Amino acid sequence: QVQLVESGGGLVQSGGSLRLSCAASGDIFSRYVMEWYRQAPGKQRELVALIRTGGSTNYVDFVKGRFTISGDNAKNTVYLQMNSLKPEDTAVYYCHAVRWTPVKYEYWGQGTQVTVSS
């Protein structure tokens, strides 16, 4: 069983920065793709960024150039550095671990609130 615990959310002004952390209970980075999702009030949960086991990353267009996902294998922690924050980035941010072989396994964190004021 994998446990994911997010931290680092908070209230920040537009243009500010936050760094989210997702601490995993075990060594999962070699086996799972790590993702950050977010869900704003009244909206569906959406993928923000991911990092694969080999270290390659992908971002959705609306965060490219502003957000950076990274991982620290020694600490079993994945980060989301968020710069140039906008009010529309306000959401609950969730950490997600997923693998598809031999069958799909996935785990979610409890979420951390990010609020960006204008």
C-alpha positions as CSV (number, residue, x, y, z in Angstrom):
1,Q,0.0,0.0,0.0
2,V,1.3,3.4,-1.0
3,Q,0.5,6.5,1.0
4,L,1.0,10.0,-0.5
5,V,1.0,13.1,1.7
6,E,0.9,16.5,0.1
7,S,2.0,19.7,1.7
8,G,3.0,23.3,0.8
9,G,-0.3,24.8,-0.2
10,G,-1.5,28.1,1.0
11,L,-2.5,31.6,0.1
12,V,-0.4,33.6,-2.2
13,Q,-0.8,36.8,-4.2
14,S,-1.0,36.8,-8.0
15,G,2.5,36.5,-9.4
16,G,3.8,34.7,-6.4
17,S,5.3,31.2,-6.0
18,L,4.6,28.1,-4.0
19,R,6.3,24.7,-3.9
20,L,4.1,21.7,-3.3
21,S,5.6,18.5,-1.9
22,C,4.3,14.9,-2.1
23,A,5.9,12.5,0.2
24,A,5.5,8.8,-0.6
25,S,5.5,6.0,2.0
26,G,7.9,3.9,0.0
27,D,10.2,3.6,-2.9
28,I,7.8,4.2,-5.7
29,F,9.6,6.4,-8.2
30,S,11.2,3.5,-10.0
31,R,7.8,1.9,-10.5
32,Y,5.2,4.6,-10.8
33,V,4.5,7.6,-12.9
34,M,4.0,10.6,-10.5
35,E,1.5,13.2,-11.4
36,W,0.0,16.4,-10.1
37,Y,-3.7,17.1,-10.6
38,R,-5.8,19.9,-9.6
39,Q,-9.5,20.5,-9.1
40,A,-11.1,23.9,-8.9
41,P,-14.6,24.4,-7.4
42,G,-17.3,23.2,-9.8
43,K,-14.7,21.8,-12.2
44,Q,-13.4,18.4,-13.0
45,R,-10.0,17.3,-11.8
46,E,-7.4,17.9,-14.4
47,L,-3.8,16.8,-15.0
48,V,-1.2,19.5,-14.4
49,A,2.2,17.7,-14.8
50,L,3.8,14.3,-14.6
51,I,7.2,12.8,-14.2
52,R,8.0,9.3,-15.5
53,T,10.3,6.7,-13.9
54,G,13.1,7.8,-16.2
55,G,12.8,11.4,-15.2
56,S,11.1,12.8,-18.3
57,T,8.3,15.3,-17.7
58,N,5.2,16.6,-19.4
59,Y,3.1,19.7,-18.7
60,V,-0.3,20.9,-19.8
61,D,-0.2,24.0,-21.8
62,F,-1.6,26.3,-19.2
63,V,1.3,25.7,-16.8
64,K,4.2,25.4,-19.3
65,G,7.0,27.8,-18.4
66,R,5.5,28.5,-14.9
67,F,5.4,25.1,-13.2
68,T,8.2,22.5,-12.7
69,I,7.8,19.0,-11.5
70,S,10.7,17.2,-10.0
71,G,11.5,14.2,-7.8
72,D,14.0,13.3,-5.1
73,N,14.4,9.6,-5.0
74,A,16.4,9.6,-1.8
75,K,13.5,11.4,0.0
76,N,10.7,9.6,-1.9
77,T,9.3,13.0,-2.6
78,V,8.0,14.7,-5.7
79,Y,7.7,18.5,-6.0
80,L,5.7,21.0,-8.0
81,Q,7.4,24.4,-8.1
82,M,4.7,26.9,-9.1
83,N,5.8,30.4,-10.2
84,S,4.0,33.3,-11.7
85,L,0.8,32.1,-10.1
86,K,-2.5,33.4,-11.3
87,P,-6.0,33.5,-9.7
88,E,-7.1,30.8,-12.1
89,D,-4.5,28.4,-10.6
90,T,-6.6,28.4,-7.4
91,A,-7.6,24.8,-6.7
92,V,-7.0,21.7,-4.6
93,Y,-3.8,20.1,-5.8
94,Y,-3.5,16.3,-5.6
95,C,-0.6,14.0,-6.0
96,H,-1.2,10.8,-7.9
97,A,0.9,7.7,-8.4
98,V,0.0,5.3,-11.2
99,R,1.4,2.2,-13.0
100,W,-0.2,0.0,-15.6
101,T,1.8,-3.2,-15.4
102,P,1.0,-6.0,-14.7
103,V,-2.4,-4.3,-13.9
104,K,-3.3,-0.7,-13.1
105,Y,-2.4,0.5,-9.6
106,E,-3.0,4.0,-8.6
107,Y,-2.9,6.0,-5.4
108,W,-4.1,9.5,-4.5
109,G,-3.0,12.0,-1.8
110,Q,-5.5,13.9,0.3
111,G,-4.9,17.2,-1.6
112,T,-3.5,20.6,-0.6
113,Q,-5.3,23.9,-1.1
114,V,-3.7,26.6,-3.3
115,T,-5.4,30.0,-3.3
116,V,-4.1,32.8,-5.5
117,S,-5.5,36.2,-4.7
118,S,-5.7,39.0,-7.4
